[in-house]
Every structure is written in structure tokens, then in C-alpha cells.
Amino acid sequence: MSGTRDDRSGLAELMAYVREGDTVVVWKLDRLGRNTLHILDTVKSLTDRGVTLVSTTDGIDSSTAVVAEQLPTNTKIS
């Protein structure tokens, strides 16, 4: 997926494919959206659907109880 385009066909395919109980592993959260708000919407959509999200670089695993505390606080909202 390219981070410079708004039409993220790979992300759209992922969102259509994942089901409750699946785990999505990304290298970094920025792979899930164009800006912070889009990333947060994507994370919420995944977790609302019962999909576990793991970001290896950011050390985030939504199957743990401290997900909100793990989200980066120094991210600029575009």
C-alpha cells in the first residue's frame, strides 16, 4: 500500500476480507490510514468487528487490556 494515495485498495480489500476472530498484523500503524483520524477510524472498525490488531513497531496488541494507553500521543492530526 502506498502512503501517498487516498485510494488504498489494499486496505479496502483487507477490510472486506477480515472476519471476527482474525488478527491483522501491520509493521506500523501508519499502514492503516492516510492520517491519524483515518487510522483511528480503521482501528475502531477492526476492533468493533472483533478483529485483533497487532502493530509490531508500535508495540500494540488490541487483544490486551491497555490498547488505548499504547496509542502514540505525539502523532500530528492532519
C-alpha positions as a Markdown table, in Angstrom:
| # | Residue | x | y | z |
|---|---|---|---|---|
| 1 | Met | 0.0 | 0.0 | 0.0 |
| 2 | Ser | 1.2 | 3.5 | -0.8 |
| 3 | Gly | 1.1 | 6.1 | 1.9 |
| 4 | Thr | 0.8 | 8.9 | -0.6 |
| 5 | Arg | -2.6 | 8.0 | -2.0 |
| 6 | Asp | -6.1 | 8.3 | -0.6 |
| 7 | Asp | -7.4 | 5.3 | -2.5 |
| 8 | Arg | -5.9 | 2.4 | -0.5 |
| 9 | Ser | -7.2 | -0.5 | -2.5 |
| 10 | Gly | -5.1 | -3.0 | -0.4 |
| 11 | Leu | -6.7 | -1.6 | 2.8 |
| 12 | Ala | -10.2 | -1.7 | 1.3 |
| 13 | Glu | -9.6 | -5.4 | 0.4 |
| 14 | Leu | -8.3 | -6.1 | 3.9 |
| 15 | Met | -11.4 | -4.5 | 5.5 |
| 16 | Ala | -13.7 | -6.5 | 3.2 |
| 17 | Tyr | -11.8 | -9.8 | 3.9 |
| 18 | Val | -11.3 | -9.8 | 7.7 |
| 19 | Arg | -13.8 | -11.6 | 10.0 |
| 20 | Glu | -14.4 | -11.8 | 13.7 |
| 21 | Gly | -11.6 | -13.7 | 15.4 |
| 22 | Asp | -9.0 | -12.7 | 12.7 |
| 23 | Thr | -5.7 | -11.0 | 13.6 |
| 24 | Val | -4.3 | -8.2 | 11.4 |
| 25 | Val | -0.6 | -7.6 | 11.8 |
| 26 | Val | 1.0 | -4.4 | 10.5 |
| 27 | Trp | 4.5 | -3.2 | 10.6 |
| 28 | Lys | 3.4 | 0.3 | 11.7 |
| 29 | Leu | 0.0 | 1.9 | 12.4 |
| 30 | Asp | 0.5 | 4.4 | 9.5 |
| 31 | Arg | -0.2 | 1.5 | 7.2 |
| 32 | Leu | -3.8 | 1.7 | 8.3 |
| 33 | Gly | -4.7 | 5.1 | 7.1 |
| 34 | Arg | -3.7 | 8.4 | 5.5 |
| 35 | Asn | -3.8 | 10.5 | 8.7 |
| 36 | Thr | -4.4 | 10.0 | 12.4 |
| 37 | Leu | -8.1 | 10.3 | 12.2 |
| 38 | His | -8.3 | 7.7 | 9.4 |
| 39 | Ile | -6.0 | 5.4 | 11.4 |
| 40 | Leu | -8.2 | 5.7 | 14.5 |
| 41 | Asp | -11.4 | 5.0 | 12.5 |
| 42 | Thr | -9.8 | 1.9 | 10.9 |
| 43 | Val | -8.6 | 0.6 | 14.3 |
| 44 | Lys | -12.1 | 1.2 | 15.8 |
| 45 | Ser | -13.7 | -0.5 | 12.8 |
| 46 | Leu | -11.5 | -3.5 | 13.2 |
| 47 | Thr | -11.9 | -3.9 | 16.9 |
| 48 | Asp | -15.6 | -3.3 | 16.7 |
| 49 | Arg | -15.8 | -6.2 | 14.3 |
| 50 | Gly | -13.8 | -8.5 | 16.8 |
| 51 | Val | -10.6 | -8.3 | 14.8 |
| 52 | Thr | -7.3 | -8.3 | 16.8 |
| 53 | Leu | -4.8 | -5.7 | 15.6 |
| 54 | Val | -1.1 | -6.0 | 16.2 |
| 55 | Ser | 1.4 | -3.3 | 15.2 |
| 56 | Thr | 4.9 | -4.7 | 15.6 |
| 57 | Thr | 6.8 | -1.4 | 15.5 |
| 58 | Asp | 4.4 | 0.4 | 17.8 |
| 59 | Gly | 4.1 | -2.5 | 20.3 |
| 60 | Ile | 0.3 | -2.5 | 20.1 |
| 61 | Asp | -1.8 | -5.6 | 20.5 |
| 62 | Ser | -5.5 | -5.0 | 20.7 |
| 63 | Ser | -6.1 | -8.3 | 22.5 |
| 64 | Thr | -4.5 | -6.7 | 25.6 |
| 65 | Ala | -6.4 | -4.5 | 28.1 |
| 66 | Val | -4.2 | -1.5 | 27.7 |
| 67 | Val | -4.6 | -0.7 | 24.0 |
| 68 | Ala | -5.7 | 3.0 | 24.5 |
| 69 | Glu | -2.7 | 3.6 | 26.6 |
| 70 | Gln | -0.4 | 2.2 | 23.9 |
| 71 | Leu | -1.5 | 4.6 | 21.2 |
| 72 | Pro | 1.1 | 7.2 | 20.4 |
| 73 | Thr | 0.3 | 10.6 | 21.9 |
| 74 | Asn | 2.8 | 12.6 | 19.8 |
| 75 | Thr | 1.1 | 12.0 | 16.5 |
| 76 | Lys | 0.1 | 15.0 | 14.5 |
| 77 | Ile | -3.5 | 15.1 | 13.4 |
| 78 | Ser | -3.8 | 16.2 | 9.7 |
